[in-house]
């Protein structure tokens, strides 16, 4: 199977549950047709991936490591402040606390997007750490400047990296379990701006066993917030596949971008 084709796990098949809900019958039929092949194709037309934010940042970071002939980490095991600031100043992936003066960028762990960039590079085998020094691997020369970097990073993000890494929500499975179903929903309904709760409701109707987080008042809003942050803020927006169109208190409105249809196909 080609590296840009992801075979969706059969044990995540939610069609029977959806058909039992009248509100989901139409989309369930579409999902059932999609499940006949159970495949998600990444970049089906082999388009240039240079416009994808996370890919841009990873390529710049790899170049930093390569041009430095390796980067010596700090005693705490972090990237040197100079490398961190240079990477962030590219303006590729912005961090809300930093941009609004809540946090000052002085070290690697001050910016989630930079921590994520390093983690994905290590997990995907693009860089390695030995004796406190980061260096690029032989794998880099054959893939980092090709379009095959996208399926590598995408599959690493969805299958290896824990989406709960940056938050304190107790349920580590929300959003990452069945992530492909969220993408299917967005592919069908993402042409217009919608409240992220719209997708959260459908997601939890499909996976009710994940609806476990309770606020102090017994409400389920924490589950929706967890889903929205992990799915949109820290996943799809990093790839440039969705964008936030509006924020109102606890409500976030999102829609898919042109990059979504350009690089994802069921």
C-alpha positions as a Markdown table, in Angstrom:
| # | Residue | x | y | z |
|---|---|---|---|---|
| 1 | Unk | 0.0 | 0.0 | 0.0 |
| 2 | Unk | 1.3 | 3.5 | -0.9 |
| 3 | Unk | 2.6 | 5.6 | 1.9 |
| 4 | Unk | 0.0 | 8.3 | 1.2 |
| 5 | Unk | -2.9 | 5.9 | 1.8 |
| 6 | Unk | -4.1 | 5.4 | 5.3 |
| 7 | Unk | -6.3 | 2.3 | 5.9 |
| 8 | Unk | -8.9 | 3.2 | 8.5 |
| 9 | Unk | -9.3 | 0.9 | 11.4 |
| 10 | Unk | -12.3 | -1.4 | 11.1 |
| 11 | Unk | -12.8 | -1.5 | 14.8 |
| 12 | Unk | -13.7 | 2.2 | 14.7 |
| 13 | Unk | -16.6 | 1.5 | 12.3 |
| 14 | Unk | -19.5 | 3.5 | 13.7 |
| 15 | Unk | -22.1 | 3.0 | 10.9 |
| 16 | Unk | -24.5 | 0.8 | 12.9 |
| 17 | Unk | -24.7 | 3.4 | 15.7 |
| 18 | Unk | -25.2 | 6.2 | 13.3 |
| 19 | Unk | -28.0 | 4.5 | 11.4 |
| 20 | Unk | -29.9 | 4.0 | 14.7 |
| 21 | Unk | -30.1 | 7.8 | 15.0 |
| 22 | Unk | -32.5 | 9.4 | 12.5 |
| 23 | Unk | -30.5 | 12.6 | 12.5 |
| 24 | Unk | -27.4 | 10.8 | 11.2 |
| 25 | Unk | -29.0 | 8.5 | 8.6 |
| 26 | Unk | -27.9 | 10.5 | 5.5 |
| 27 | Unk | -24.3 | 10.9 | 6.7 |
| 28 | Unk | -24.2 | 7.3 | 7.8 |
| 29 | Unk | -25.0 | 6.1 | 4.3 |
| 30 | Unk | -22.2 | 8.3 | 3.0 |
| 31 | Unk | -19.9 | 6.9 | 5.7 |
| 32 | Unk | -21.0 | 3.4 | 4.8 |
| 33 | Unk | -20.0 | 3.9 | 1.2 |
| 34 | Unk | -16.7 | 5.4 | 2.4 |
| 35 | Unk | -16.1 | 2.4 | 4.6 |
| 36 | Unk | -16.4 | 0.0 | 1.6 |
| 37 | Unk | -12.8 | 0.9 | 0.9 |
| 38 | Unk | -11.9 | 2.2 | 4.4 |
| 39 | Unk | -9.1 | 4.4 | 2.9 |
| 40 | Unk | -8.1 | 8.0 | 3.4 |
| 41 | Unk | -5.8 | 9.2 | 0.7 |
| 42 | Unk | -3.3 | 12.0 | 1.7 |
| 43 | Unk | -2.4 | 14.3 | -1.2 |
| 44 | Unk | -4.1 | 12.2 | -3.9 |
| 45 | Unk | -2.9 | 14.5 | -6.7 |
| 46 | Unk | 0.7 | 14.8 | -5.5 |
| 47 | Unk | 0.3 | 18.6 | -5.0 |
| 48 | Unk | 3.2 | 20.7 | -3.7 |
| 49 | Unk | 3.0 | 20.6 | 0.2 |
| 50 | Unk | 4.9 | 23.8 | 0.8 |
| 51 | Unk | 1.9 | 25.8 | 1.8 |
| 52 | Unk | 1.1 | 23.6 | 4.8 |
| 53 | Unk | 2.1 | 25.5 | 7.9 |
| 54 | Unk | 3.4 | 22.5 | 10.0 |
| 55 | Unk | 5.4 | 21.2 | 7.0 |
| 56 | Unk | 6.9 | 24.6 | 6.6 |
| 57 | Unk | 7.9 | 24.7 | 10.2 |
| 58 | Unk | 9.3 | 21.2 | 10.2 |
| 59 | Unk | 11.4 | 21.9 | 7.1 |
| 60 | Unk | 12.8 | 25.1 | 8.6 |
| 61 | Unk | 13.7 | 23.2 | 11.8 |
| 62 | Unk | 15.3 | 20.4 | 10.0 |
| 63 | Unk | 17.4 | 22.9 | 8.1 |
| 64 | Unk | 18.4 | 24.5 | 11.4 |
| 65 | Unk | 19.6 | 21.2 | 12.7 |
| 66 | Unk | 21.4 | 20.3 | 9.5 |
| 67 | Unk | 23.1 | 23.6 | 9.0 |
| 68 | Unk | 24.3 | 23.6 | 12.6 |
| 69 | Unk | 25.8 | 20.1 | 12.1 |
| 70 | Unk | 23.8 | 19.1 | 15.1 |
| 71 | Unk | 22.3 | 21.1 | 17.9 |
| 72 | Unk | 23.5 | 20.8 | 21.5 |
| 73 | Unk | 20.6 | 20.8 | 23.9 |
| 74 | Unk | 20.5 | 22.7 | 27.2 |
| 75 | Unk | 21.1 | 21.0 | 30.5 |
| 76 | Unk | 17.3 | 20.7 | 30.8 |
| 77 | Unk | 17.2 | 18.9 | 27.5 |
| 78 | Unk | 15.6 | 21.7 | 25.6 |
| 79 | Unk | 16.5 | 23.5 | 22.3 |
| 80 | Unk | 18.8 | 26.5 | 22.8 |
| 81 | Unk | 16.9 | 29.8 | 23.1 |
| 82 | Unk | 18.5 | 31.2 | 20.0 |
| 83 | Unk | 17.2 | 28.3 | 17.9 |
| 84 | Unk | 13.7 | 28.6 | 19.5 |
| 85 | Unk | 13.5 | 32.3 | 18.8 |
| 86 | Unk | 14.7 | 32.0 | 15.3 |
| 87 | Unk | 12.1 | 29.3 | 14.5 |
| 88 | Unk | 9.3 | 31.2 | 16.1 |
| 89 | Unk | 10.2 | 34.5 | 14.4 |
| 90 | Unk | 9.5 | 32.8 | 11.0 |
| 91 | Unk | 5.8 | 33.5 | 11.9 |
| 92 | Unk | 4.7 | 30.1 | 10.6 |
| 93 | Unk | 2.8 | 28.8 | 13.7 |
| 94 | Unk | 1.8 | 31.4 | 16.2 |
| 95 | Unk | 1.1 | 30.7 | 19.9 |
| 96 | Unk | -1.8 | 32.6 | 21.4 |
| 97 | Unk | -0.2 | 33.2 | 24.9 |
| 98 | Unk | 2.9 | 34.5 | 23.4 |
| 99 | Unk | 1.2 | 36.7 | 20.9 |
| 100 | Unk | -1.0 | 38.2 | 23.6 |
| 101 | Unk | 1.7 | 38.8 | 26.1 |
| 102 | Unk | 0.5 | 36.1 | 28.5 |
| 103 | Unk | 3.7 | 34.1 | 28.1 |
| 104 | Unk | 7.2 | 35.3 | 27.1 |
| 105 | Unk | 9.2 | 33.1 | 24.7 |
| 106 | Unk | 12.5 | 32.3 | 26.5 |
| 107 | Unk | 12.7 | 28.5 | 26.1 |
| 108 | Unk | 11.4 | 25.7 | 24.0 |
| 109 | Unk | 8.7 | 24.7 | 26.4 |
| 110 | Unk | 7.1 | 28.1 | 26.2 |
| 111 | Unk | 5.7 | 27.3 | 22.8 |
| 112 | Unk | 3.6 | 24.2 | 22.2 |
| 113 | Unk | 4.0 | 24.4 | 18.4 |
| 114 | Unk | 7.8 | 24.3 | 18.7 |
| 115 | Unk | 7.7 | 21.4 | 21.2 |
| 116 | Unk | 5.4 | 19.6 | 18.8 |
| 117 | Unk | 7.7 | 20.2 | 15.8 |
| 118 | Unk | 10.6 | 18.6 | 17.6 |
| 119 | Unk | 8.5 | 15.7 | 18.9 |
| 120 | Unk | 7.2 | 14.9 | 15.4 |
| 121 | Unk | 10.6 | 15.1 | 13.9 |
| 122 | Unk | 12.0 | 12.6 | 16.4 |
| 123 | Unk | 9.0 | 10.3 | 16.3 |
| 124 | Unk | 9.1 | 10.2 | 12.5 |
| 125 | Unk | 12.8 | 9.4 | 12.4 |
| 126 | Unk | 13.9 | 12.7 | 10.8 |
| 127 | Unk | 16.2 | 13.6 | 13.8 |
| 128 | Unk | 17.8 | 11.7 | 16.6 |
| 129 | Unk | 19.2 | 12.6 | 20.0 |
| 130 | Unk | 22.5 | 11.2 | 21.2 |
| 131 | Unk | 24.7 | 12.4 | 24.0 |
| 132 | Unk | 22.6 | 15.6 | 24.3 |
| 133 | Unk | 22.9 | 16.5 | 20.7 |
| 134 | Unk | 20.2 | 16.5 | 18.0 |
| 135 | Unk | 21.3 | 15.6 | 14.5 |
| 136 | Unk | 19.4 | 14.8 | 11.3 |
| 137 | Unk | 19.1 | 11.1 | 10.1 |
| 138 | Unk | 19.9 | 9.6 | 6.8 |
| 139 | Unk | 16.2 | 9.5 | 6.2 |
| 140 | Unk | 16.1 | 13.3 | 5.8 |
| 141 | Unk | 17.9 | 13.5 | 2.5 |
| 142 | Unk | 15.4 | 11.3 | 0.7 |
| 143 | Unk | 12.1 | 12.7 | 2.1 |
| 144 | Unk | 12.2 | 16.1 | 3.7 |
| 145 | Unk | 12.0 | 18.1 | 0.4 |
| 146 | Unk | 9.5 | 15.7 | -1.2 |
| 147 | Unk | 5.8 | 15.6 | -1.0 |
| 148 | Unk | 6.1 | 12.3 | 0.9 |
| 149 | Unk | 6.9 | 14.3 | 4.0 |
| 150 | Unk | 3.2 | 15.1 | 4.4 |
| 151 | Unk | 1.9 | 11.5 | 4.8 |
| 152 | Unk | 4.8 | 10.7 | 7.1 |
| 153 | Unk | 4.1 | 13.6 | 9.4 |
| 154 | Unk | 0.3 | 13.2 | 9.2 |
| 155 | Unk | 0.5 | 9.5 | 10.2 |
| 156 | Unk | 3.0 | 10.2 | 12.9 |
| 157 | Unk | 0.7 | 12.9 | 14.3 |
| 158 | Unk | -2.5 | 10.7 | 14.2 |
| 159 | Unk | -1.0 | 7.3 | 15.2 |
| 160 | Unk | 2.1 | 8.0 | 17.4 |
| 161 | Unk | 1.8 | 11.4 | 19.1 |
| 162 | Unk | -0.6 | 11.7 | 22.0 |
| 163 | Unk | -3.1 | 14.5 | 21.5 |
| 164 | Unk | -3.5 | 14.8 | 25.3 |
| 165 | Unk | 0.2 | 15.8 | 25.7 |
| 166 | Unk | -0.4 | 19.5 | 25.9 |
| 167 | Unk | -3.5 | 19.6 | 28.2 |
| 168 | Unk | -4.8 | 18.4 | 31.5 |
| 169 | Unk | -8.0 | 16.8 | 30.4 |
| 170 | Unk | -8.3 | 13.4 | 32.1 |
| 171 | Unk | -9.7 | 11.5 | 29.1 |
| 172 | Unk | -6.7 | 11.0 | 26.7 |
| 173 | Unk | -8.8 | 9.4 | 24.0 |
| 174 | Unk | -11.2 | 12.3 | 23.1 |
| 175 | Unk | -10.7 | 13.5 | 19.6 |
| 176 | Unk | -7.8 | 11.2 | 18.7 |
| 177 | Unk | -9.9 | 8.1 | 18.9 |
| 178 | Unk | -11.8 | 8.1 | 15.6 |
| 179 | Unk | -10.0 | 11.2 | 14.4 |
| 180 | Unk | -10.8 | 10.2 | 10.8 |
| 181 | Unk | -14.5 | 10.5 | 11.5 |
| 182 | Unk | -14.1 | 14.2 | 12.4 |
| 183 | Unk | -12.3 | 14.7 | 9.1 |
| 184 | Unk | -15.2 | 13.0 | 7.3 |
| 185 | Unk | -17.7 | 15.3 | 9.1 |
| 186 | Unk | -15.7 | 18.3 | 8.1 |
| 187 | Unk | -15.4 | 17.1 | 4.5 |
| 188 | Unk | -19.2 | 17.0 | 4.4 |
| 189 | Unk | -20.2 | 20.0 | 6.4 |
| 190 | Unk | -17.1 | 22.3 | 6.5 |
| 191 | Unk | -17.9 | 24.5 | 3.5 |
| 192 | Unk | -19.5 | 27.1 | 5.8 |
| 193 | Unk | -18.4 | 28.4 | 9.2 |
| 194 | Unk | -19.9 | 26.3 | 12.0 |
| 195 | Unk | -19.6 | 26.2 | 15.8 |
| 196 | Unk | -17.1 | 23.6 | 16.8 |
| 197 | Unk | -19.8 | 22.2 | 19.1 |
| 198 | Unk | -21.7 | 21.1 | 15.9 |
| 199 | Unk | -18.9 | 18.6 | 15.2 |
| 200 | Unk | -18.4 | 17.7 | 18.9 |
| 201 | Unk | -22.1 | 16.7 | 19.2 |
| 202 | Unk | -21.9 | 14.4 | 16.2 |
| 203 | Unk | -18.6 | 13.0 | 17.4 |
| 204 | Unk | -19.9 | 12.1 | 20.8 |
| 205 | Unk | -23.1 | 10.7 | 19.4 |
| 206 | Unk | -20.9 | 8.4 | 17.4 |
| 207 | Unk | -18.6 | 7.6 | 20.4 |
| 208 | Unk | -20.8 | 8.1 | 23.5 |
| 209 | Unk | -18.3 | 6.1 | 25.7 |
| 210 | Unk | -15.9 | 9.0 | 25.5 |
| 211 | Unk | -18.4 | 11.4 | 27.0 |
| 212 | Unk | -16.8 | 11.2 | 30.4 |
| 213 | Unk | -15.7 | 14.6 | 31.5 |
| 214 | Unk | -17.9 | 16.4 | 34.0 |
| 215 | Unk | -17.7 | 20.1 | 35.0 |
| 216 | Unk | -18.4 | 21.1 | 38.6 |
| 217 | Unk | -22.0 | 21.7 | 37.7 |
| 218 | Unk | -22.3 | 18.3 | 36.0 |
| 219 | Unk | -22.4 | 19.7 | 32.5 |
| 220 | Unk | -20.7 | 18.1 | 29.5 |
| 221 | Unk | -19.1 | 21.2 | 28.2 |
| 222 | Unk | -15.6 | 20.1 | 29.2 |
| 223 | Unk | -15.9 | 17.3 | 26.7 |
| 224 | Unk | -16.8 | 19.7 | 23.9 |
| 225 | Unk | -14.0 | 22.0 | 24.8 |
| 226 | Unk | -11.5 | 19.1 | 24.9 |
| 227 | Unk | -12.6 | 17.9 | 21.5 |
| 228 | Unk | -12.5 | 21.4 | 19.9 |
| 229 | Unk | -9.0 | 22.2 | 21.2 |
| 230 | Unk | -7.5 | 18.9 | 20.2 |
| 231 | Unk | -9.2 | 18.6 | 16.9 |
| 232 | Unk | -9.0 | 22.1 | 15.6 |
| 233 | Unk | -6.6 | 24.3 | 17.5 |
| 234 | Unk | -3.9 | 21.6 | 17.9 |
| 235 | Unk | -4.4 | 19.4 | 14.9 |
| 236 | Unk | -6.2 | 20.6 | 11.8 |
| 237 | Unk | -5.2 | 24.3 | 12.1 |
| 238 | Unk | -1.5 | 23.3 | 12.4 |
| 239 | Unk | -1.9 | 21.6 | 9.0 |
| 240 | Unk | -3.9 | 24.5 | 7.6 |
| 241 | Unk | -6.9 | 22.3 | 6.9 |
| 242 | Unk | -9.3 | 24.3 | 9.0 |
| 243 | Unk | -9.4 | 27.9 | 10.1 |
| 244 | Unk | -11.1 | 29.7 | 13.0 |
| 245 | Unk | -13.5 | 32.3 | 11.7 |
| 246 | Unk | -14.8 | 33.7 | 14.9 |
| 247 | Unk | -14.6 | 33.3 | 18.7 |
| 248 | Unk | -17.4 | 34.2 | 21.1 |
| 249 | Unk | -16.7 | 33.5 | 24.7 |
| 250 | Unk | -16.7 | 29.7 | 24.9 |
| 251 | Unk | -17.8 | 29.3 | 21.3 |
| 252 | Unk | -15.3 | 28.8 | 18.4 |
| 253 | Unk | -16.5 | 28.8 | 14.8 |
| 254 | Unk | -14.5 | 26.9 | 12.2 |
| 255 | Unk | -14.6 | 26.0 | 8.5 |
| 256 | Unk | -12.4 | 24.0 | 6.2 |
| 257 | Unk | -9.8 | 25.6 | 4.0 |
| 258 | Unk | -8.9 | 25.0 | 0.4 |
| 259 | Unk | -6.0 | 22.9 | 1.6 |
| 260 | Unk | -8.4 | 20.4 | 3.2 |
| 261 | Unk | -9.9 | 19.3 | -0.2 |
| 262 | Unk | -6.5 | 19.6 | -1.9 |
| 263 | Unk | -4.7 | 17.2 | 0.4 |
| 264 | Unk | -7.4 | 14.9 | 1.9 |
| 265 | Unk | -9.6 | 12.5 | 0.0 |
| 266 | Unk | -11.9 | 9.6 | 1.1 |
